[in-house]
Amino acid sequence: MKYVTIFLVLSLVVMMAEPGECFFKHIKNIWRGAKAVFHGARAGWRDYRAQKYLQNGQGYGHQPPQYLPILVED
């Protein structure tokens, strides 16, 4: 019973702390960093796919290559 009381009192102290002084701020910062990494990776992947798409000649406004006949002299 003594340990339950200590646990409840300590958890009450942690929950009554100011949000700026609590460990929740660190969790919030980690979450923001993870989101930034995810969004950056997704944007990079989309750019990579767009460049690959354009290199294959499938992009908007792409003209097919003009093949010139090869003249062979005997």
C-alpha positions in Angstrom: 0.0 0.0 0.0 2.9 2.3 0.8 4.3 1.9 -2.8 0.9 2.6 -4.3 0.7 5.8 -2.4 4.2 6.8 -3.4 3.4 6.1 -7.0 0.2 8.1 -6.9 1.9 11.1 -5.2 4.8 11.1 -7.6 2.6 10.8 -10.7 0.5 13.7 -9.3 3.7 15.8 -9.0 4.7 15.0 -12.6 1.3 15.8 -14.0 1.0 19.1 -12.2 4.3 20.4 -13.6 4.2 23.2 -16.1 4.1 22.0 -19.7 7.4 23.7 -20.4 9.2 22.0 -17.6 7.8 18.5 -18.2 9.1 15.7 -20.3 6.1 16.0 -22.6 8.0 18.9 -24.3 10.8 16.5 -25.3 8.3 14.0 -26.7 6.6 16.8 -28.6 10.0 17.9 -30.1 10.8 14.3 -31.0 7.5 14.0 -32.8 8.0 17.2 -34.7 11.5 16.0 -35.8 10.2 12.7 -36.9 7.5 14.4 -39.0 10.1 16.7 -40.5 12.2 13.7 -41.5 9.3 11.9 -42.9 8.1 14.8 -45.0 11.6 15.5 -46.2 12.1 11.9 -47.2 8.8 11.8 -49.0 9.6 15.0 -50.9 13.0 13.7 -51.9 11.4 10.4 -53.1 8.9 12.3 -55.2 11.6 14.5 -56.7 13.6 11.4 -57.5 10.6 9.7 -59.2 9.8 12.9 -61.2 13.4 13.1 -62.4 13.4 9.4 -63.3 10.1 9.9 -65.1 11.5 12.8 -67.1 14.7 11.0 -68.0 12.7 8.1 -69.5 11.1 10.5 -71.9 7.7 10.3 -70.4 7.4 13.9 -69.2 5.0 16.6 -70.2 5.9 18.2 -73.6 8.6 15.7 -74.5 9.4 15.3 -78.1 10.3 11.8 -79.4 13.9 11.6 -80.6 14.5 12.3 -84.3 16.3 9.4 -85.9 18.4 10.4 -88.9 19.0 7.8 -91.7 22.5 6.5 -91.9 23.8 6.7 -95.5 26.2 3.9 -96.3 28.4 4.3 -99.3 29.7 1.3 -101.1 
